[in-house]
Amino acid sequence: MAPQLNTTRARQGRSGKPILWVLGISTALAIIVLFGSWAFKADDLATTSTGATPEAAQNFNTPEPTPRQNETTPPPAREG
C-alpha cells in the first residue's frame, strides 16, 4: 500500500538540485534566444528611415498661439 500524504504535501512539487538545473538551463536558453534574435535584427534596428523631408519639417515651424481673449492679465503665481 502506498504511503498516505497530507493534502499540502501531495500538491507540492519536487525540490532540490534537479529543479535548479532545469530552471538554470531554461533561463540560459531564453537568454541565448533573445540575444540571438536581437543580433539577427541588429542591422535593421540600427537604421532608421522616417521618410521625412525638409518640406515636411516646415509644418512644425508654427508661430506662437495667440492669447485667449479672456486672458488680460497673467495668472497669479502658485505658491509652492
Protein Blocks (a to p, Z undefined) as FASTA:
>chain_A
ZZdddfklmmpccedjklmmmmmmmmmmmmmmmmmmmmmmmmmmmpccehpafklmmmmm
ccdddddfklmbccddddZZ
